[in-house]
């Protein structure tokens, strides 16, 4: 039911955009005003969330490690899995962000015969996540050419490499196929596996369906429902220079595509999609594991009046001596 709620929500958004453009002619609203508003919400929401996380104190030294911490000189330490320097943290974060190292080492737990617990590798999830994120990054990079004139040679080179299959499948890029396969797997994983389905909320499916809608419409406007690319370029350049012009004849499919992308952009700061920026502020990842060498002071500590043993002994000295108990200081 959670998946159905999310599916109908995205379908309703598509119908709103379709009737708004095709029926009411609100082209400027869906092509200019809504994307500008979505971008403003994205920037303000992103800054708010990052500043809020950055201001949160870290009361404990909690780097998550799976390697030997640096201690005695004759004990070999793991400089990446248990970093004792800034460069070690940078290397660990780079492997986490670029290669999803922790997800690669994630295990799948199963109960066999109701008696024995087994742990198996879950490399398919790692591959699906890696393919999705890298494909999305390349697609966004390709789309940035719409805001540039002339287009840099390096961007043209990336586009040509990504479109190497266009001799067989016209107007389709490798990343289009890859991201559709990855998103389909991530959706089926939430539906097929009972453990994942149990913890999946409508918001989880909503983000997936939004991404699927944006990608599918992006492929369709290049293949089945052709749009005026020159008109899209004029619109993009105008929005980038804050002098937007909405050309005629772009096609309703493009407006639905840009509307879903705008909803996704505005939804981003308030969803679990913020795990992307959040990884940089995660104390389990960005802290140096040097608790044996450097004392970590709890920032929540405040001055507390204490009563030492010496003060207690001075206060009750005569009573202690009277009952025959030993005193440290006579």
Phi, psi and omega in degrees: 000323178299320178293321179294319178301314181293320180297314181292328177296315179292321177298321178295320177298320179294320179294322178300314180294320182296310182287330178294324181270307185286323184269318186255347178072031180274055183297315182296324179298312185276338182264336186235302189293314181293315176299320177297316179296319179296319179296320178296316178298319180298312183294312181295316179295321179295313179298318181299313182294317182294316179296320179297317178293319183294329181277348181289127179291153177249095187286343183232151176272101193234043175294131178277122184229161174219031179220172182290128178285150178292127180218260180280150185300329184272003176256119182288127180257160178263110188286341181257312182286336176224071190293134177249008180216167179296320179297325176296319177295319179298316179296319180295317179295321179297317179293329179288316185283319185272329187237358180054052187301316182294325178290328177297326182266008178290141181248154177256126183260131179227148177255115182254133178058022179058017181227325189244128178265128180240149178242126181231153178294148181235060186287338181294320178297318178299315181295318179297316179294320181294315180297317181298310185293318180290323177295318179297320179297316180292322179296316177297322178296318178296321182292336182294344178294339179294339182260009184234142175208111003281163180279130180300149181298323181297322179292323177295322179298315179297318179297319181294320178295317180294331182260028184293339180272003185292346173292333178262318181236097184301141174065014179245133180260160178300317182294332176298313180292318184296315183289327176294319178294319181294316179294321177298317178297314182298326177289311181299326178299321179286336182269321188279314185278121184300322182296319180285322179297325182295324183263002181276130180258165176304326180296327178294315178291326181299316179296319179296314181292325176298314179297317178298318179297316179298315183292313182298316178293325177298322177289319183294323181288347176263344185241285187282312183254083184298139176242165179280099183297323178296321177293320177297321178297317178298317179297315182295315179296321178295320179292324181293327180265009180058035174223063190291141174228129181259102180291159177278151171081021178290319179111140182299329183300321179295320181294322176295318179300311182289330179291315178296321177296323179292318177298317178297320180295316179290330181283336187307307186294345185251015186233180177289350177296346178289002176296340178296298175295331184294333182298330181288338182251014181277117180294340177286347182243324190262008179263145173282134181273074182236034184295340177280336182260329184233132179282129180265119181267127178293118181291348178272354179297146177221157183300128179237131178284123182246159178242102185288166179296320179300319178293322179294320180294320177296324182290322184246027186301313183294321180293321179294316179295325183294329180266002175084016178277149182288149177242140178286327182232115180278000000 
